[in-house]
Structures are given as structure tokens and as C-alpha cells.
């Protein structure tokens, strides 16, 4: 997973804005985790409405006030803000464990094209190996909240076995009665990582994404 940001710098959203600028630091924060790429912008009304939902979702899975052990989850904010000031303002009330790319890094736009992001907000869920698990989890997070993580983790176990203990690799026991459904829902072609055809989803409030228009954002 860290290879997606190889040679780049990620910044922690804490008061010191610590930089993760070595492969070892990136691996420690990203490897063996489900990674959410959150594409958003402070100037996007839909993003402003979704941000508190995503913040609560993330905190309830990673803050030891709510859980005995933080979930194997990382989030990278891929800013689509027009200015660095707007990016900083948007992140001001977000969790300190969030990571983000420097505003001047062109990878912010490249990732949007790589994962065919067509509207904001968008949350791309990546498996520990880097394959796409869910193209856009915003609606799922709204509906299910933290329960999403159990679904994703189980799907990742079924497909990649990234979370299995070594002794379980040869003959893994069934995870639940819903395992076949998750197998179908989340199965992806590794060769199609980061690629998809055009897709359109209706806006539940009858409004377009932040960028508008018929084409993609990038």
C-alpha cells in the first residue's frame, strides 16, 4: 500500500503536522491496513455535509475511547480544494490521525484520474495489497456507519487473506453466513486496479458534484 505514495510526503493532521517522508514511516502508517482515499473540498456543500459523518466513522473505529484496539484503518485526504488556505480550514476540525498530501503535490489530481473520481465527495477503499475494494463508499458509510469496516475487513480476508493468521491460510474457516454475499459484492479484478469505465450516480439531493458538468473531475 505504501507504494502508492512512494517518493511522496504524507502529513499528519496534528498540530505539528508531522511529515511521513521515508518508506519506513509510510509503511508503518499504511501497511496491513484498509486505506480510505477521501476526495473532497471545503468549497463543496456535499463534502461539508459528509465530513462530520466520515469524521465520526473514523473516530469510532480508531479512537481508544470507543474501542479497545484501533482498527486496521488509515485515511488519506486527497484535497481538491482550490487554495491551500481552504484545505487547511477544511482539515482544522478533522481527526489528528488523518493523513493528507501537501497542497503543491500534483498527486492530488493524479489520484483522481487514476481512480476515475467523477464527483465529490468520494471515498475509495483500498485493500492492504492496494486493489480497489469499493469505488465509492460514501453512501455505504452514511447508511451503515462503523459497521462498514467489518464488512470490508471480512471481504479482504476472503479475497486476499491479508488479515488471516498464518495457521489459517490452508483451510480458513467460514467467517459468517453473509460471506458469499460479500465475496460477490467486493470481488475485483487485480488487473483493473485504479481503473473503471464511466459511471454516473444520481445525487440524493438533486444536486451535482462540486465541479458540475458532465465530464469527470480530472
Buried (B, 14 or more C-beta within 10 A) or exposed (E): BBEBBEEBBBBBBEEEEBEBEEEEBBBEBBBEBBBBBBBBBBBBEBBBEBBEBBBBBBBBBBEEEEEEEEBBBBBBBBBBBEEEEBBBEBBEEBBEBBBBBBBEBEBBBEBBEBBBBBBBBBBBBBBBBBBBBBBBBBEBBBEBBBEBBBBBBBBBBBBBEBBBEEEEEEEEEEBEEEBEEBBEEBEBEEEEBBEEEEEEEEEEEEEEBBBEEEEBBB
